Amino acid sequence: MEIFGIILFIVLLTAVAATVSALLKDGRGHNPPINSKEPWSAFDAPSSPYWNPRIY
């Protein structure tokens, strides 16, 4: 029974270490800003909503 506890402890310790490592390597918000060169447009948007409530 003790061997299962030791294996579980090692698995949990490895998972915590991998999580901390991934969080520290994720860039911490140092991504470049997104600059839009063209104005926004909705060429393919419908002129009326797809679902329109109607009272009969």
C-alpha positions, 0 to 999 in steps of 0.5 A: 500500500505504501508504494501506491502512496509514493507513486501518487506523491511522485505523480502529483509532484511532477504535475505541480512542477510541470504546471509551475514551469508552464506558467513561468514560460508563458510570456507573462503578457509580453506579447506584441500589441495587435495593430490594425491597418485597415478599418473594420467592415462587415462585408458578409454580415446580413442586413437583418438578424438570423432570428427575428421574433414575430408575433402572429 
